[in-house]
Amino acid sequence: MAIWYRRKLELLVKFILTDQSSLCLQYLGRCGGSARLCTINFSLGVIQTLVNQKLIKINNTGAGFFVELEDAK
């Protein structure tokens, strides 16, 4: 029973991260492709997932950190 519950929980977390990742990408698209990191209301896990997938990048402009969509290649 515990193994089944753990697997179900893992799938739920993966679904939530995927859904939130999609929303984050849509948000950045509506913001012209970038936004200040401090204004984004997505979790660190969502941001890290998108960075790991090379869909977004974090830039330090000297005036703060910005989250930007990676250039389509």
CNS distance restraints for C-alpha pairs under 8 A (distance, minus, plus):
assign (resid   1 and name CA) (resid   5 and name CA) 6.23 0.50 0.50
assign (resid   2 and name CA) (resid   6 and name CA) 6.08 0.50 0.50
assign (resid   3 and name CA) (resid   7 and name CA) 6.19 0.50 0.50
assign (resid   4 and name CA) (resid   8 and name CA) 6.19 0.50 0.50
assign (resid   5 and name CA) (resid   9 and name CA) 6.13 0.50 0.50
assign (resid   6 and name CA) (resid  10 and name CA) 6.15 0.50 0.50
assign (resid   7 and name CA) (resid  11 and name CA) 6.25 0.50 0.50
assign (resid   8 and name CA) (resid  12 and name CA) 6.22 0.50 0.50
assign (resid   9 and name CA) (resid  13 and name CA) 6.19 0.50 0.50
assign (resid  10 and name CA) (resid  14 and name CA) 6.17 0.50 0.50
assign (resid  11 and name CA) (resid  15 and name CA) 6.10 0.50 0.50
assign (resid  12 and name CA) (resid  16 and name CA) 6.15 0.50 0.50
assign (resid  13 and name CA) (resid  17 and name CA) 6.12 0.50 0.50
assign (resid  14 and name CA) (resid  18 and name CA) 6.06 0.50 0.50
assign (resid  15 and name CA) (resid  19 and name CA) 6.04 0.50 0.50
assign (resid  16 and name CA) (resid  20 and name CA) 6.00 0.50 0.50
assign (resid  17 and name CA) (resid  21 and name CA) 5.83 0.50 0.50
assign (resid  17 and name CA) (resid  45 and name CA) 7.62 0.50 0.50
assign (resid  17 and name CA) (resid  46 and name CA) 5.94 0.50 0.50
assign (resid  18 and name CA) (resid  22 and name CA) 6.20 0.50 0.50
assign (resid  19 and name CA) (resid  23 and name CA) 6.38 0.50 0.50
assign (resid  20 and name CA) (resid  24 and name CA) 6.10 0.50 0.50
assign (resid  20 and name CA) (resid  42 and name CA) 7.44 0.50 0.50
assign (resid  20 and name CA) (resid  46 and name CA) 6.63 0.50 0.50
assign (resid  21 and name CA) (resid  25 and name CA) 6.25 0.50 0.50
assign (resid  21 and name CA) (resid  46 and name CA) 5.63 0.50 0.50
assign (resid  21 and name CA) (resid  47 and name CA) 7.54 0.50 0.50
assign (resid  21 and name CA) (resid  49 and name CA) 7.68 0.50 0.50
assign (resid  21 and name CA) (resid  50 and name CA) 6.76 0.50 0.50
assign (resid  22 and name CA) (resid  26 and name CA) 6.25 0.50 0.50
assign (resid  23 and name CA) (resid  27 and name CA) 6.08 0.50 0.50
assign (resid  24 and name CA) (resid  28 and name CA) 6.25 0.50 0.50
assign (resid  24 and name CA) (resid  42 and name CA) 6.96 0.50 0.50
assign (resid  24 and name CA) (resid  46 and name CA) 7.98 0.50 0.50
assign (resid  25 and name CA) (resid  29 and name CA) 6.15 0.50 0.50
assign (resid  25 and name CA) (resid  69 and name CA) 7.60 0.50 0.50
assign (resid  26 and name CA) (resid  30 and name CA) 6.28 0.50 0.50
assign (resid  27 and name CA) (resid  31 and name CA) 6.29 0.50 0.50
assign (resid  28 and name CA) (resid  32 and name CA) 6.47 0.50 0.50
assign (resid  28 and name CA) (resid  33 and name CA) 4.90 0.50 0.50
assign (resid  28 and name CA) (resid  34 and name CA) 5.55 0.50 0.50
assign (resid  28 and name CA) (resid  35 and name CA) 6.61 0.50 0.50
assign (resid  28 and name CA) (resid  68 and name CA) 7.24 0.50 0.50
assign (resid  28 and name CA) (resid  69 and name CA) 6.93 0.50 0.50
assign (resid  29 and name CA) (resid  33 and name CA) 4.85 0.50 0.50
assign (resid  29 and name CA) (resid  34 and name CA) 7.60 0.50 0.50
assign (resid  29 and name CA) (resid  69 and name CA) 7.73 0.50 0.50
assign (resid  31 and name CA) (resid  35 and name CA) 6.54 0.50 0.50
assign (resid  33 and name CA) (resid  68 and name CA) 5.64 0.50 0.50
assign (resid  33 and name CA) (resid  69 and name CA) 5.35 0.50 0.50
assign (resid  34 and name CA) (resid  66 and name CA) 6.53 0.50 0.50
assign (resid  34 and name CA) (resid  67 and name CA) 5.44 0.50 0.50
assign (resid  34 and name CA) (resid  68 and name CA) 4.22 0.50 0.50
assign (resid  34 and name CA) (resid  69 and name CA) 6.40 0.50 0.50
assign (resid  35 and name CA) (resid  39 and name CA) 7.11 0.50 0.50
assign (resid  35 and name CA) (resid  40 and name CA) 7.25 0.50 0.50
assign (resid  35 and name CA) (resid  66 and name CA) 5.54 0.50 0.50
assign (resid  35 and name CA) (resid  67 and name CA) 5.47 0.50 0.50
assign (resid  35 and name CA) (resid  68 and name CA) 6.72 0.50 0.50
assign (resid  36 and name CA) (resid  40 and name CA) 6.89 0.50 0.50
assign (resid  36 and name CA) (resid  64 and name CA) 7.17 0.50 0.50
assign (resid  36 and name CA) (resid  65 and name CA) 5.98 0.50 0.50
assign (resid  36 and name CA) (resid  66 and name CA) 4.36 0.50 0.50
assign (resid  36 and name CA) (resid  67 and name CA) 6.15 0.50 0.50
assign (resid  37 and name CA) (resid  64 and name CA) 7.91 0.50 0.50
assign (resid  37 and name CA) (resid  65 and name CA) 5.57 0.50 0.50
assign (resid  37 and name CA) (resid  66 and name CA) 5.11 0.50 0.50
assign (resid  37 and name CA) (resid  67 and name CA) 5.67 0.50 0.50
assign (resid  38 and name CA) (resid  65 and name CA) 7.70 0.50 0.50
assign (resid  42 and name CA) (resid  46 and name CA) 6.38 0.50 0.50
assign (resid  42 and name CA) (resid  47 and name CA) 6.94 0.50 0.50
assign (resid  43 and name CA) (resid  47 and name CA) 6.44 0.50 0.50
assign (resid  44 and name CA) (resid  48 and name CA) 5.93 0.50 0.50
assign (resid  45 and name CA) (resid  49 and name CA) 6.02 0.50 0.50
assign (resid  46 and name CA) (resid  50 and name CA) 6.36 0.50 0.50
assign (resid  47 and name CA) (resid  51 and name CA) 6.24 0.50 0.50
assign (resid  48 and name CA) (resid  52 and name CA) 6.03 0.50 0.50
assign (resid  49 and name CA) (resid  53 and name CA) 6.22 0.50 0.50
assign (resid  50 and name CA) (resid  54 and name CA) 6.19 0.50 0.50
assign (resid  50 and name CA) (resid  55 and name CA) 5.31 0.50 0.50
assign (resid  50 and name CA) (resid  56 and name CA) 5.77 0.50 0.50
assign (resid  51 and name CA) (resid  55 and name CA) 5.96 0.50 0.50
assign (resid  51 and name CA) (resid  56 and name CA) 5.16 0.50 0.50
assign (resid  51 and name CA) (resid  57 and name CA) 5.76 0.50 0.50
assign (resid  51 and name CA) (resid  58 and name CA) 7.89 0.50 0.50
assign (resid  54 and name CA) (resid  70 and name CA) 6.78 0.50 0.50
assign (resid  55 and name CA) (resid  69 and name CA) 6.11 0.50 0.50
assign (resid  55 and name CA) (resid  70 and name CA) 5.29 0.50 0.50
assign (resid  56 and name CA) (resid  67 and name CA) 6.71 0.50 0.50
assign (resid  56 and name CA) (resid  68 and name CA) 5.43 0.50 0.50
assign (resid  56 and name CA) (resid  69 and name CA) 4.34 0.50 0.50
assign (resid  56 and name CA) (resid  70 and name CA) 4.78 0.50 0.50
assign (resid  57 and name CA) (resid  67 and name CA) 5.82 0.50 0.50
assign (resid  57 and name CA) (resid  68 and name CA) 5.35 0.50 0.50
assign (resid  57 and name CA) (resid  69 and name CA) 6.39 0.50 0.50
assign (resid  57 and name CA) (resid  70 and name CA) 6.13 0.50 0.50
assign (resid  58 and name CA) (resid  65 and name CA) 6.61 0.50 0.50
assign (resid  58 and name CA) (resid  66 and name CA) 5.64 0.50 0.50
assign (resid  58 and name CA) (resid  67 and name CA) 4.70 0.50 0.50
assign (resid  58 and name CA) (resid  68 and name CA) 6.32 0.50 0.50
assign (resid  59 and name CA) (resid  65 and name CA) 5.54 0.50 0.50
assign (resid  59 and name CA) (resid  66 and name CA) 5.22 0.50 0.50
assign (resid  59 and name CA) (resid  67 and name CA) 6.52 0.50 0.50
assign (resid  59 and name CA) (resid  68 and name CA) 7.50 0.50 0.50
assign (resid  60 and name CA) (resid  64 and name CA) 5.75 0.50 0.50
assign (resid  60 and name CA) (resid  65 and name CA) 4.46 0.50 0.50
assign (resid  60 and name CA) (resid  66 and name CA) 6.41 0.50 0.50
assign (resid  61 and name CA) (resid  65 and name CA) 6.28 0.50 0.50
assign (resid  61 and name CA) (resid  66 and name CA) 7.35 0.50 0.50
